[in-house]
Amino acid sequence: MIKLKFFIAVSIIVGILPAYGWTAEPWLIASQSEVINFGQKITFDIVKPQDVSDWPEVLKVKLSGNGSSEEIELSLAKSSATSALRRTYVGVASKKYVGIVRAELVALSSNRLVMLAPSEDAGSMQVTEVAPSTSSVESTDNPSNNRTAVIIANPGDEPALSAYEPMYFVVGKNSESGIDSRFQLSFKYRPFDPEGSVAGFLPPLSNLYFGYTQTTLWDIGGNSSPFKDTSYRPILFYRWVGSGRNFMPDEWRVGAEHESNGQSGEASRSLNTAFIRPTWNFDMADGRRLSFFPKFQQYLNKNENADIQSYRGYVDWQLRYGREDGLILAGLYRLGTGGYSAGQLEISYPVSDRIFARTGAFLHLQLLSGYGETLLDFNKNNGTQVRLGLSIAR
């Protein structure tokens, strides 16, 4: 509630004062949720100026973000409050947005409201689709196609530093010491901001990312509670938007990754891989999204783990399903060339408002089964592990 009030206050200060000064009396708009999802109902609280006597049955609001914009109709809600100055209106966004989305009333002086569209790693950039017009920069070759696809990637308003893989701390039992925990830290960084001088000179550089993930298995129940093994994974990758049509991916990633456990001698493990990861997104009418993003990889160096492909294989099969403001299920499956397999299922649910996009506080359940829970034990089957805890990014 505090964050929503803060959003309203910022919107009023940013939207009203520069645009209208102190003399104008604008309409005020506030969203009951700062999150906007494709195909999902949006509820606005509208405050009219005192000198306006009647409430219209329909209002129009302009949404804009990620290079796309639209005007949607807002209808007076049946359960709208009876306050003389405030009413509730509802509408539905018909376009996909990513990152920051701005909303303001059409043909009426109003503040500009800031909302957030989901920007998860699994397909957070979208193909921008607009109605064809004579001013379109790029159009498809098929004249029967009534939409224009802007294929050039646009990271939009995503911050330079953001979550990459899930970040969590979970605890469970094991067969050796009785109790252990697993925790992971992960981020990605875009060094060339789209509005910076370097990306302005060479725009494709704005889609270059550096990422880092650190995963630790902590044997809490063991003598002196040692860290059993830690994997360090720096990664460099390039990310761009696909067409998303005719079963083509919505997004592509190509990069190189190093993984090691930082140990020496017989316990040392490291490998280098090159990968390509396409992403397909399927949006449901209720605001849920199914994302399929297999990661195809080639081992460049695996001297300390010569037969790791027998246990990990060459593909990480990954799925993610749910709503950013509700339950999310994420799955990973690996099948090695030697017939060995591993699976991981993560179920998370928010226990507080999100801070930004995928970050917030979430109840996190993790189930693992099969080989290679750590890089050190890539050829060892630790059975089924069930752990419960909290995550701050998913």
C-alpha positions, -999 to 999 in steps of 0.1 A, spaced: 0 0 0 29 23 9 45 17 -25 12 23 -44 9 57 -26 45 65 -35 38 57 -72 7 80 -71 27 108 -54 56 105 -79 31 104 -108 14 135 -96 46 155 -91 62 143 -124 31 144 -145 13 175 -133 38 201 -124 60 202 -155 31 198 -179 5 220 -165 21 242 -139 2 254 -107 -28 270 -124 -43 240 -142 -66 216 -124 -61 182 -141 -78 149 -138 -59 124 -116 -55 87 -124 -41 59 -102 -39 22 -109 -50 -2 -82 -20 -23 -92 14 -11 -105 17 -42 -127 2 -44 -162 -2 -77 -180 -13 -85 -216 -50 -93 -219 -56 -87 -182 -81 -62 -168 -66 -29 -155 -85 -10 -128 -80 27 -125 -92 51 -98 -101 84 -114 -104 118 -96 -121 145 -116 -116 183 -112 -142 200 -89 -154 222 -118 -165 191 -138 -201 182 -129 -208 149 -147 -189 116 -149 -185 101 -184 -195 65 -189 -164 59 -209 -129 74 -207 -99 68 -229 -64 62 -216 -32 61 -237 -6 34 -228 29 37 -241 61 18 -235 88 -3 -252 83 15 -285 45 7 -287 14 26 -277 -23 23 -279 -55 40 -267 -79 18 -247 -114 25 -235 -122 25 -198 -157 17 -187 -172 28 -154 -171 -1 -130 -204 -14 -117 -191 -15 -82 -176 20 -85 -174 40 -53 -201 68 -49 -176 95 -40 -185 128 -57 -149 132 -70 -137 97 -74 -148 68 -96 -134 34 -107 -129 25 -144 -117 -7 -160 -101 -16 -193 -79 -42 -210 -45 -38 -226 -44 -54 -261 -7 -51 -267 24 -66 -250 46 -43 -230 79 -48 -213 94 -27 -185 80 7 -177 45 16 -192 31 51 -190 -6 59 -188 -25 92 -192 -60 102 -202 -67 111 -238 -81 145 -246 -81 155 -209 -54 171 -188 -41 144 -164 -11 132 -146 11 105 -162 10 72 -143 39 48 -143 33 10 -143 54 -20 -148 50 -48 -174 66 -82 -167 103 -83 -177 114 -118 -168 145 -134 -183 124 -158 -202 115 -136 -231 114 -102 -215 119 -84 -248 91 -86 -273 86 -79 -310 68 -46 -312 37 -49 -334 18 -19 -347 -9 -14 -372 4 -8 -407 7 28 -419 25 49 -445 50 59 -418 60 23 -409 98 19 -410 97 -18 -418 69 -40 -431 67 -77 -439 71 -91 -474 37 -107 -473 11 -81 -483 -17 -100 -466 0 -96 -432 -18 -67 -415 9 -61 -389 44 -46 -389 72 -64 -370 101 -43 -357 128 -70 -355 155 -47 -340 160 -55 -303 150 -28 -278 159 -34 -242 135 -5 -233 135 7 -198 151 -24 -182 177 -12 -157 214 -18 -166 218 -41 -136 190 -67 -131 182 -102 -119 194 -130 -142 186 -165 -128 165 -170 -96 181 -159 -63 170 -180 -33 179 -195 0 163 -229 6 168 -255 33 161 -293 34 173 -327 45 200 -349 31 211 -385 37 245 -377 51 245 -350 78 207 -346 80 203 -310 69 217 -287 43 209 -256 23 213 -244 -12 215 -207 -21 221 -188 -53 230 -153 -63 226 -141 -99 226 -109 -119 231 -96 -154 246 -63 -165 242 -44 -197 273 -22 -201 260 -1 -230 228 17 -222 205 22 -252 206 60 -246 243 62 -240 269 76 -264 284 42 -274 251 25 -281 239 57 -298 268 53 -323 265 15 -326 229 5 -314 234 -33 -315 259 -30 -286 230 -22 -263 220 -59 -264 253 -72 -251 252 -86 -215 275 -98 -189 260 -122 -163 272 -139 -131 257 -168 -111 270 -183 -79 254 -215 -65 265 -229 -31 256 -261 -13 260 -256 24 262 -286 47 246 -270 77 244 -303 96 280 -314 91 309 -308 114 318 -270 114 290 -266 88 312 -264 57 303 -252 22 303 -285 3 308 -270 -31 302 -237 -49 298 -231 -87 310 -198 -102 295 -190 -136 305 -158 -154 288 -155 -188 289 -132 -218 259 -133 -241 242 -114 -269 204 -111 -268 180 -100 -296 144 -102 -306 130 -128 -330 99 -125 -351 77 -147 -329 57 -158 -360 52 -191 -377 67 -209 -347 98 -188 -348 113 -178 -314 104 -146 -297 140 -141 -285 175 -154 -291 206 -156 -269 240 -166 -280 270 -166 -257 299 -183 -238 299 -194 -202 327 -205 -178 319 -227 -148 343 -238 -121 342 -246 -84 373 -227 -73 391 -257 -58 424 -272 -66 439 -306 -70 416 -336 -74 386 -316 -63 390 -290 -91 363 -289 -116 359 -264 -146 345 -263 -181 338 -238 -208 307 -239 -231 292 -220 -260 255 -219 -262 224 -207 -281 191 -203 -264 159 -196 -283 127 -186 -264 91 -191 -272 64 -173 -252 27 -183 -252 4 -158 -235 -29 -170 -220 -61 -149 -217 -59 -149 -179 -25 -131 -179 -5 -163 -174 25 -171 -197 42 -203 -207 78 -199 -218 99 -226 -234 136 -219 -236 159 -248 -243 196 -241 -240 218 -259 -266 254 -260 -256 288 -272 -269 316 -280 -246 348 -261 -255 370 -273 -226 361 -301 -201 395 -317 -193 386 -321 -156 352 -335 -164 359 -355 -196 327 -375 -196 304 -348 -183 282 -350 -215 272 -385 -203 255 -369 -173 245 -334 -185 240 -340 -222 240 -311 -247 206 -295 -239 190 -279 -208 153 -283 -214 136 -254 -196 100 -243 -190 84 -215 -170 47 -210 -164 25 -187 -144 18 -151 -136 43 -125 -123 19 -115 -95 10 -151 -86 22 -187 -87 52 -195 -110 64 -230 -119 98 -235 -134 113 -268 -146 147 -280 -159 155 -314 -173 188 -328 -185 194 -362 -203 230 -372 -207 244 -392 -236 251 -421 -212 214 -423 -202 219 -404 -169 193 -377 -161 185 -349 -137 154 -328 -131 146 -297 -111 113 -282 -103 108 -248 -86 75 -235 -73 73 -199 -60 46 -176 -47 48 -139 -37 46 -131 0 50 -93 -6 47 -68 -34 74 -70 -60 102 -45 -60 107 -45 -97 98 -70 -124 109 -104 -111 123 -92 -77 104 -91 -44 99 -118 -17 86 -152 -26 80 -185 -8 102 -209 -27 100 -248 -30 127 -266 -48 128 -303 -58 159 -319 -74 164 -355 -85 192 -372 -104 228 -365 -112 250 -335 -109 236 -313 -82 270 -297 -80 299 -295 -104 320 -315 -81 294 -343 -80 285 -341 -117 286 -380 -119 269 -387 -86 232 -393 -79 222 -377 -46 186 -390 -48 157 -366 -44 162 -334 -25 134 -313 -13 141 -278 1 119 -249 12 129 -212 17 126 -178 3 137 -162 -30 141 -125 -39 141 -131 -77 125 -159 -97 
